[in-house]
């Protein structure tokens, strides 16, 4: 009898508990969801390091803006680490000293592959980086003095051309790409070497050069050239053959630019070369964290423009690009699939980019 009583009590208790669980199913689900959320938070580090160019540069300003928005909404600190540039910080990705970085598409491509100026820096191995989002584009082109009489690319033949930028292999590649677009070779001009982009324009002001192979719209030094000798951007050739020659040297694309505010040197509608800046991540960054970072920027990108004017162009319609030069992070792809912007074309591009290394 005693055993029957215990068995009966056990059965009643079991049904009682099942009734409670059934009645409180929603509460149980919420508790499990909260536990899962807490578990996810525990795997996210308190600090992530985002590398940029030096303080005062556009890349540093963009990196600071991205870090500000991410830190605000992720609840973790994104620490900006200014460096001399990707040559310095890309090798640090492998050792875990850098988690994220902002750089242009050429530096990202060459850095990942360990080519050009990154060959020595990465010991030929390349930096283990993936793309999170593509963002703000840059506009660049060949600049001459208005009083030089140079009006088209072919006029550069035999002229003094700033085509070697000792501080950046990427800018040197842009200058080579410009010549190729015009149907010229380095041997067709008198090549001049300078440390950086600003020095190239200043060489024209000081009449030590006739043209510089890479200058970005909006640079203050172009306004100086305009005031002293007049400034003029030369138009690139938009024909498919000429664009192909350009892209053999640099992963840029041509856009039509109209004269207007902030475009000193654009005298009439012309074609300039555009290229993209990227937010990249270490391959070691977990899929969950990469997913969360991309989702956060996707939801809050309007806040970027209030931080820096150039970040107004870091919009979600640019996050996924079929011009990507490095493969996307699996976590980023997961999010882009969820919002419906990851296409079969992008999947094919991702496969090709992964095969390059």
N, C-alpha and C positions, 0 to 999 in steps of 0.2 A: 504493500500500500504506500509505504514511504517513497519507494522508487517511482511509482506511478505519479505521486504528488509532485515529485521533483521534475519528472518529465513534462507533466502538464504545465508546471510553472515556467519551465524553460521555453516551451512552445508559446505560451502566452507572452512571455517577455520578448521573444523573437518577433512575434506579430506586432507587439507594441512598438518596438524599435523601427520595424519596417514602416509602420504607419507614420512615425515621426519623420523618417527620412523622406517618405513620399510627400508628406505635407510640407516639408521644408526643402524640397528639391531645389528650388530657386536659390535659397540661401546657401545650400551645399555647393551649387555651381559657382556662385559668386565667390565663395571662399576658395575654391580650387583655382579660379581664374586669378584671384588676388595672389595666391601662392605662386602661381606660374609667373605672374608679372614680377613678383618680388625676386623669384629665382633668376629671371632674365636680368633684372637690375644688378644682381650680385655679380654677373659675369662681365658687366661693362666697367672698364677701368675708370678711376676718378679723373684722370688726366690723359688727354691725347695731344701729341705734339704735331703742329702744322708748320712746315718749313716754307719760307718765302725768300725772295730777293732782299737786298738791304732795305733798311728803313728809309722812307722817302720815295721809293719806287712805286710804280703802279701795281706791280705784283704784290708787294708788301701790303699796300692799301687794300687790295682785293682780298688777300688772305686774312687780314685783320677783320674785314667786314664779314666774311664767311664764318670766321671763328666766333665773332660776337653773336651772330644769330644762332649758331649751333649751341654755344654755351648757354644761351638764354633758354632755349627750348629743350635741350637734351638733359639739362640738370647736371652736366659734367663740364669740367673745364677743358676748353680747347686752347692750348697754349701756343701762341705764335712764336716761332723761332726764326728771326732774320738771319740770313747767311749771305755769302757773296754770290750765291746762285746755285743752280742744280748741280754744277760740277762739285760743289762742296757737300750738298746734303743728300743727293741720290745714293752715294755709297753708304750713307748712314742708315738707309732703310733696312738693309740686310741685317745690321746689328741690332735693330729694334729701337734705335735712338730717334727715329722719325716715323710717325704713323701716317701722316697726311702731308700733302704738299700742293702748291700752286705753281704751274709752269706752262710754257706754251707747247703746242702740239709737236713741234720739231724736237725740242729738248726731251719731251716725254718719249718719243719714238726712239731717238738715238740713245737716250739713257737706258731704256728697257733692253735694247738690243746690244748695248755696250759698243757702239760704233762712234766714229768721228772723235770728237774731243772727250767722249766718255769712255773710250776704250781703255785708256790708262787709269782713269779714276776708278773704274769698276773692275779693273784687271781682266777686261774682256768678257766678263761674265754677265754684265748688264745688271740693272737694278730691278728687284722684284716688285714692280708696281702694276696696279690695275687702275682703270679709269672709273671714277664715280659719276662725275657730270662734266659735260662740256659747258663752257660759259661765254663770258664776254669776248667778243672778237676785237682784233686790232686791224687798223688800216695802215698800210705802208706802201711806199713807192720810191721812185727815183726823183731826186730834187736837183734842180739847177737854178742858176741865177737868171732872172728875167732878162738882164742885159747881155747874157751870153749868146743869144741868138739860137740856142738849142731849143727845138720845138718838138722833136720826136726821137724815139729811141735810136734810130739809125744814125742820127746826128752825133752820137757819142763816139763813133769810130775815130780813133786817133786822139781822143780827148783824155784829160787827166781824170781818172775815175776812182773814187774811193770804193774799193771792192774787198778790202781785207780789214776786218774788225778784230783786233787781237784779243779783245775781251770776250768775244762770243763767236763760236763756230756757227751758231744758228743765224746770226745776222750776216755773217760772211756768206752763208748758203743763200740767204735772201738776195744778196747782191749778185751772186752767180746766176740765180734764177731769173733776175731781171734782165741780165745780158742775154740769156738764152731765149727769153721771150721776144727780145728785139732781134733775134737772129744773129747775135754777136758772140764771140768767144773772148775769154780774158786777154788773149794775145792781140785782140783788135783795139784794145784801149791801153792807156798808160796807167797801170795799176798803182794805187796809193794805199798805204796802210795807216790806220788810226786806231786809238784804243776803243772808241765806242761811237754810238749813233750821233750824239751831240757833237762830238769832235769832227765828224764827217761834214755836218752842215757848217760848222765854224771854219773848216778848211775852205769852203766856198766863199764865205764872208771875207776871209783874209786873202782870197785869190790864189790859194795854193792848190786848189782843185777846181775842176769845171762841173763836176757832178758827184753826188754821193748815192751809192746803190741801195741805201735803206734809210728811210726817215718816216716817222709816224705822224699822222695828222694831229694837230693840236700841240705839238712841241713848242715850247717858248722860243727856242733858238731859231725856229722857222720864221717867227714874227720878227726876230732881229734881222734875218736875211731879207725879209720883205722890206724892212725899213731902210736897209743900206743899199741893196742892189735889186730888190724885187725877188720874189720866190715863185718858183713854178714846179709843180709836180708834172712829170711826163705820164702820158696815158699808156697803159699796157695794151698789147694786142690781144683782143678777146677771141680771136679765131681758134678753133679747136686744136689746130696744129701748134700754135704758139703757146696755148695754155698747157698742152702736153709737154712741151719743152721746158716750161717753167716748173711743172710739177715733178720733173725728173731730178730737180735740185732741191725743191722745197714743197711741203704739203700745203700749199696755199690755194686759194680760189679767187677769182676776180669778181668784183662788184662795181656797179656803176655808181659814181659819186657826183653829186651836183654841188656847185659852189654854194657857200653859205657860212653861217656863224661857226667858228671853231675849225674852219677848213682853209686856213691861210695857205696860199699857193695853188689852190684848185681854181683855175681861171675860167674853165668851161667844163661841161660834163665830160668826165674821163673815167677810165677804169683803173682802180687800184687793187692791190693784192690784200686779201683778208686772211687771217689765220686765227685760230681759237686758243684761248687759255683753258686749262683743265684744272679740276680738283681731282687729285689722284690719291690712292691709298696703298699701303703696303699689302702684299699678297697675304701677309700673316694676319691682317685684320679680319676678324670673324665675319661670317655671312650676316649674322644678326646685327652687328654694329654697323656694317656697311649699309645694310637695308635701312636701319633707323636713321642714319645720317642723310641718306638720299631722300627718304620720306620727309624728314624735317625740313630740308631745303625746299623740296617740292611744295610743301604746305605754307612755308613762310618766306619764300623768295621776294615778295613785295617789300619786305623790310630792308633788303640789301641796298636798294636805291637811295634810301634815306641816309645811309652811312657814307656812300661814295657815288658820285655821279656815274662813273663807268660801270658800277654794279647794277645800274638800271637795266643794262643789257644782259645780265645773268638771269635769264628768264627760263621757265620750264620748257618752253618750246625748243630750247637749244640744248637741253640736258642730254638727249639722245641724238647723235649725229652719224650719218652714213659716211662722214669724212674722218671718223675716228682713226687715229694712228696707232693706238694700243688697245688691247682687249678690255672689256668692262669687267668689273668685279662681280662675281656670282651673286652677291647680296644686292647689288644695284640692279642686276638683270631681274632678280626675283621681284623687286618693286615695280620695275618698268613693265613687266608682264602683267602685274596686277592692275595697273592703270591703263593698259592697252596700247602702249606706245612702242613695245618691242615687237618688231615685224620680222617676217621670214628673211627680208633683206638684211636686217641687223644680225640675225642668227648666222647667216652665211658669212657676213663680214667678221663676226666674232670667231668663227671657225678658221677663217684665213689668217687672222691676226695671231691666234694661238699657235698656229703651225709655224710661224716665223721664229719661234723660240721654244 
